[in-house]
Amino acid sequence: MVGAGFVPGMNAVIKGVALAAGHLGWEVIGIRDGFEGLLRPERYAEGGLLHLAPHLIENLDPSAGSLLGQSGRVDPFHVRQIDADEMVEEVDRSDELLAKLKAERIDALISVVGGQGLTILYKLHAKGLNAVCIPRAIENDVAATLVSFGFNSALSFTIEMLDKARQAAQAAGKIAVVEVLGSQTGWLALQSGIAAGADAVLIPEVPCDLQKLAAKLKEKMTTRRPYGLVVVAEGANLVDNAKAGTDKASTLKASLAPLALGDNSSHVIQRSGQAAETVANRLQLLIAEETFPLVVGPWARAGTPTAVDRQLGLAYGAGAVQALNTGQTGVMVAFVPPDIRFVPLAEAINKVRTVPPDNEFRRTAQSLGICLGN
């Protein structure tokens, strides 16, 4: 089962699972669109389950979109439906889901999910489901693993777009302020900013004083170098304002679109671009230099997976099968170079992998003269 949120190259994980399981003589069944294939099979002309037979897997393109699709929401504990009064309500269908898995003679479930999905699978495991999780996170914010599936592809794409933004800023003699994904963590902004030679990188972990940032940019901008590149994580922490891009939704919006925020949503309440616009406008006032905000953000979820993610996806898929074959359930497959390890879900949930103060990437950025806002 593939959780919510598009990540390029998901077929590599599916192929890794199917090939490793087929080697053991196991049958592999795919559930379409998260848990929708089981909870609402009537929506699918060919049924909500897909038999991942060897002949299907052999020709599966690892770089293509997910063979199983991906639902906007995958929480069986809070399934939206219409009641007798034509009102939307949320009901707990977790017991029904477990019963359907048993009826289909499914012995264990491998789920490719993000942070919120890990919590859901932990709750299902507590109710008796044999579950193994594979971490996928564009922002690399899943705890207990150094690299989540999908991060390397997003990083490569973001670096490519930052290079283009820097070239455009240089040609126009302006400051490009580019927003990238990172609502709680700055891994994507920091690593891509270093690679692209940014002048400043603003991340949630480091409070940013825009006046100090403006003074730093003013020092670097000369007649010979009349341009700049500032990379801003969408959750950048501005000390003279609430976190950019993390303003709470109004009571009205929240009531109209509950659970519209976060990884398990369909992004009903859209905040993309707020961080870049806020920083760009304030810098322009502080240093009297023309700025232009750009948003890479969600575009990083598209494109072709990198060679690293294709290999990692296959390794994660095979690792999940290995966990089941050795009798381990209720675990997450973790990549701790050079090893694949199995971490109990209890140790992986309710945590966010942030950039620590003594991180090597932070030291590298400072050594290169990249301002982190403080």
PyMOL commands that set and color helices and strands:
alter all, ss='L'
color gray80, all
select helices_A, chain A and resi 10-23+36-39+41-43+54-58+94-103+115-126+151-172+187-196+210-220+251-256+274-287+297-301+307-325+345-348+360-367
alter helices_A, ss='H'
color red, helices_A
select strands_A, chain A and resi 29-31+49-51+79-82+88-91+109-113+131-135+175-180+200-202+228-233+291-295+331-336+339-344
alter strands_A, ss='S'
color yellow, strands_A
deselect
rebuild
show_as cartoon
